[in-house]
């Protein structure tokens, strides 16, 4: 009991610090300061018996105001929620062991979602830039950059999860990020070594083995997203059997001759399952265009597909995580005009699907937005960038509508469309090759299958 009392005192002190702000902003409205918390331990026979809180006004304002002591379990839930929502996920995970009532509050799905919403809308964002490190003798798995102070680069802020023991790759620097949603990062170390990782809670889920074809050669593609209909996180696996080009047998990569049955992993169920519909057969090559990990948040995933033996035509392949079905969409500009040199063309801008392409004749970068999802006629040209050099590596948009691109000095730049300002991320390592750019979100989402 003494150890529990000491832990409770430490956590209560933390809660007290969080109540000392002058204002509490909720949905843009200034709220009065929260009441102060003080604690007092009652002992019986030299051990902790009861833990009391006092809720009252700032003693500097009213020294004579009476205090109203309440027990830990009777602390008003509305006050607790306003305090809890502002704490880090790691701190909240520790607080679950303080009492049954706190554990009940912090385990509620509604609170986890509210805390996630608060984290997403918080200005204290971080970008995690993961690298390939294939040619480096001194590999750097990733760097961390606070968006508010991009000239800073944090160290030891987040540590990679341990490598899967049965993985073919035995070094953690070979991590390849599949995608990121709601603070969860899905990564792979080999074809059958896949993990879903919550850095906030230092929690890792290793996925069970999935089907690997015995015949080859083949190409395997993974995507990661969230299905709001079932409140489930899913990994989609697409495998294509490949063969040499008929006219250019030495040309790589080989086109896909046959798409195998698609397999989907459900985190709620903790298992893989095959689905009925296959990937569109006329697609011979896939380009995974989402480099900023903003795809998959709204229940849909997207690929850019090359059509035909020559791969000279393009289309968008969409996957609905709820119905687990594929659909096809046309691009906003003719194939002859599209130039994806150095850029990742598909992305999400202000919650809508967008397409990014260079226009060589005009030396500009165009951004098209699909105003009504799935309707080809709703593509609208929203932005034309004149300030960037043709072919500069571009990676898409962040969730806050910042365009991510490399400048002439190979520095990573966040260009704010609304403010018309640019921020340079220092300590960026372009020589390693950028694998994925993840927006770090503090999250309480647990990476364990639901108990049935």
N, C-alpha and C positions, 0 to 999 in steps of 0.2 A: 504493500500500500504506500510505503514511503516513496518508492520509485515512481509510482503512478502519480502521487501528489506533486512530486518535483516536475514531472513532465507536464502535468496540467498547469502548474504555475508558469512554466516557460511558454506554453501555448497561449495562456491567457494574457501574458505580457505582450505577446505578438499581436493578439487581438486588440489590446489596448492601444498599441502604436497605430493600428489601422483606423482607429476611431478619432485620432487627433487631427485629421485634416480639417481645414476651415469649411470646406464645402464638399458635398457628395453629389456628383453629377450623374444623373440617370436620365437617359434619353434627351440629353441636351438641356435639362431643367435643373437649376441649382437647388439642392435640398439643404435643409438645416443640418448642422453637424450632428453626428450620432452621439448618443449618450456615452459617457465614459464608463469603463469597467474597472472595478478594483476587486481584489480577491482576498479572502481570509480563510485560513484553514483551521478547522476545529479539530482538536486532538482528544483522544480518549485513551488512557493508559499508554501515553507516549507514542501513539500511532495515529495516522490520519484517519479521521472518522467521516467528516462531512466537509465538502468544499463549497464555500459561499461566494456569490458575486454581489457587488453593489452597483446599481445603475443610477446614475444621477448626473447633474450638470457639472460643468467645469468648476472646481472649487475656487478658481480665481475670480469667477463671476459671482458665485453665490456660496460663500463659505458656511452659511448657516442653514442651507437647505437640507432637509432630512434625507437620509439615504434609505433606500428600500431594498434590504437584502433578500436575495432569492437563491435557491439552490441551483446547481448546475443544470439539472434536468428541467427546471422551471424557467430558465432564461427565455424570454419571449423569442419565438422562432422568427418573427419578422426582422428583429434586430440582428439575430444571428445570420440570417440570409444576406442582409445588406453588408455585413462584415465579411462573411465567407466568400461572397462573390468577387471580392477584391484581392483575395489571397492567391498565392501560387498553388498549382496542382500538387506539388510535392509536399507543401505544408498542410494542405487539406487531407492528403492521404495519411499523414501522421495523426491528424486530429480525429480520424475515424475511430482510433483506439481509445480516445479519452472517455467516451460514454456511449451507451446504447442509443440515446436520443440523437447525439451528434452523428453517429454512424448511420442512423436511419435517414437523417436529412441529407448527408453528403453522398449517400448511395442512390438517392432518387434520380431517375432518368431526367425528370424535369429540371433538377438542379444542375446536373452535368451538362445539359444543353444550354441552360442559362449562363453557366460559367464559361462555356465554349463561346457563346455569342459575345460575352463581355471581352474575352480574349481576342477574338477576331476583330472587334471594333476598337481595340486598344491601339494607341499610336506607337507603343513601344514594341515595334516589330523587328524581327531579325531575319536575315537571309542566310541560309545554309547553302553554300556552293560546293557541290560534290564534283570531284575530278576523276578522270579515268586512270591517271598515273601509269599508263602502260609503258612509257619510255623513260620514266624517271628513276634515277638511282637513289633519290631521297624523296620517296613519295609522301604526299600530303593528301589524306583522304578527303578532307573538306576544310573550308574556312567559314567563319561566322562573322557577319557584318550587321551591326545595328543600323536600321534605316534612318533613325533620327540623327545619329552621329556616324555616318558612313566611313569617316576616316579612321574609326577605331576598328580593330580586329581582335575579337575575344579569343582567349585560349582557355582550355580546360572547362569551358562552359557546358559542353556536351561531350560525352564519351561514346564511341561506337559500341554497339552490343557485341558480346563474344561471338566468334565465328562458329558456325554450325560444325560440330565434330566430324560428321560424315561428308562434309562438303569437299569437293575436289580441290577448291582453292583454300589454302590453309593460312592465308594472310589477310588481315582485316582491311588492308588498303585496297583490296580488289572489289570493294562493295560497288554494286551497280544499282542505283535507285530506280525503281519501277514507277512510283508515284507517291503523292502525299495528299492526304485529306484529313481535315479536322485534327491536326497535330499528330496523326499517325503516319509513319514513313514505311512504305513497303519496299523491300530491297531483295536482291538475289546475289548469291555467291557462286552459284553454278546452276545448271538447268533444273536440278531438283533441290537446290538449297535456297529456300525463300523464307523470309521473316517479315512480320509486321511489328513495328517498334514504336513505342511511345517514349520519346526522350524525357518528357516531363516527369514521368513516373519510373523511369529506368526499367520499363517492363517490355519484355520481348516474347512474341509468340512465333514458334517455329511451325510452319505449315507441314502437314503430312505429305508423303510422296504423291506425285501425280503421274499420269501416263506419259512415257517417253517411247517413241516408236523404235522398233528394233531395226528397221531399215532406214536408209538415208541416201543421199544427204537431205537435211531438212533445216528449216529456219523456225525458231520458236519466239513468240512475242507475248509479252505480258502487259496488262493494264490494271490499274487499281482505282476503285471508285466507291462512292457511297450511294446506296439506294434508299431515298427518303420514304418510299412506300412501305418498306419492311424494316426500316431503321437498321440496315445491315451494311457491313463493309465487305466488298467482294473483289476477288482477283480473277481476271479473265485471261485465259491462256489460249492462244491461237497457234497452231502448228501447220506449216506448209511443206510438202515434199517438193524439193527443187531438182532441176536438171539443167545442163548447159544450154546456152542460147543456140538456136539452130544455125543462124548465120554467123555468130561470133562466139564460138564455144569457149574461148578463153576469157570472155568478159565476165567480170564479177560485179555484183552478186548474181547468182543464178536465179532465173525466174521461177516462180512457184507453178508447178504443174497440177498439183492436187492439194486441196485444203482438207485436213482431217477434222474429225468431230471436235467441236469447241468444248472446253472444260471450264467450269466456274467454281471457285472456292467461296463458300459462305462462312464468314467469321461467326455468325450466330449459331450455325449448325456445326462448325468445326470440321467440315469435310468438303471434298471435291465432288462434282457431279457433271455428267455430260448433258448437254442441251441438244434439242432436236435440230435447230437451224444451223447450217454451216456458214462459214465466211463466204461472201460473194465470189463465185467461181471465176468471173472474168477479171478479177484483180490478180495480177502476177507478181506484185511486189508491194510491200508495206513500208511507209515512212512514218515513224512515230514522231509527230511534230511538237508534242507538248513538252517543252523544256523547262517551263516555270512551274509545272505541277499545279495548274489551276483547272485542268480538265477533271471530270468525274465527280465534282461537288454537287451537281444537281440531278444525279441519277442517269447521266449519259456519258459515254466514252466515244472518242473519235480517232480515226486513223485517216491518213492521206494515202489513197490507193492508186497505184499505177496500173493502167489497163492495157492488155494485149501483150504480144511477144516483144515488141519493141519498147513498151513502157513509155510511149510518147503522149499518152493521154492521162488525165488525172481526174479523180473524183473523191468525195468525202464518204467514208463508211462510218455510220453511227451505230452504237449499241445501246439499247435501253436496258438498264440494269434491273428494272422492275419486271418487264415482260420477257427479258432475256431474248430479244430479237434484234436482227440487223436491219438497217435501212440505208439507202443511198441518196446522196445529195450532190447537186452540181455546184461548180465553183462560179464565182461572180464574174470572172474574166476568162476570155478564150485561152486555150492551152498555149497557143503560140506567144501570148503576151506574158505568161507566167515565168518568172525567174526567181527560183528559190535559192539562188547562190548565196551561201553563207547565212541563211535565215531559217527559222523554224516557222513555217507559214500559218499553222493553225493555232488558235489561242482563244482566250475568253477576255472580252473587254466589257466592263460594267455589267457582268452577268450574261452577256450575249456572245454567241459564237462569232469569231472574227477570222479573217484571212489576211495575211501579210505577204506582199510581193514587191519586188523591185521592178521598176520600169526603166530599162536600159536606155531607151531613146531619150527620156526626159531626165535621167539620172536622179530619180526620186524614189521614195518608198511609200507605197499606198497601203492603207488599212481599210478593209471592207468589213462591214458589220451586218449580220443577218438579224434584221429587226424582228421578224416573226419566225420562230424556230421551225425548220423543216420546209419553209416556203421559199423556193428559189428566187421568186420575183421580189423578195423583200431585202435582197442584198443592197446595201447603200454604202457608197464611198464616204467614210467619215473623216479620215485624216490623210494628209499628204505631207510627208517629211522632206524638207529641202535641205536641212542642216546637216544631214549625215551623208558620208561618202558612199558611193555605190558599192554594194557588195560587203559593207561592214557587217560583221557577225551580229545578228540580232536574235533574241531569244523569246520575244513575246512580251506579254503584259503581266504585271503583278495583280493581286486582288484589289489594289488601290489605284489601278489604271496608270501605273508607271511603266513606260516603255524601257525594256532592258536591252542594251546594245553596247558593243565595244567601240571606243573611239580610236583615233589614229594612233594613239600611244598604247593601244591594247589595254586600256583601263576600262573597267566595267562601269557603265553610266546608267543611272535611273533617271529617266526623263519624265517629269510631271506634266501631263497634258494640260491640266487646268491652270496650274500656276506658271506654266511655261518656264520651268526651271529644271536644272540638271544637277544631280549629285553624283560624285565620283566615289566608287568603293575602292579604297586602298587595300593593299595586301592581297589583291586578286592575282591568281596564278594561271594565266592563259596558256602557258607552255604545257601544262598537264592535260589540257583538254577538258572542257566542261561537260559533265555527264548530266546533271540535273541542278536546278535552282529551286530550293524549297523555302517557303515562307514558314518560319518557325512559329507555331501557335501553342501556347500553354494549354494543355488539355487534360481532362480527367477521364477521358474515354479509355476503358479497360480493354486490353487486347486478349481477352479470353472468351472462348465460346460460351454462349448462354447455357445455363443449367436447365435441362429438360426434365 
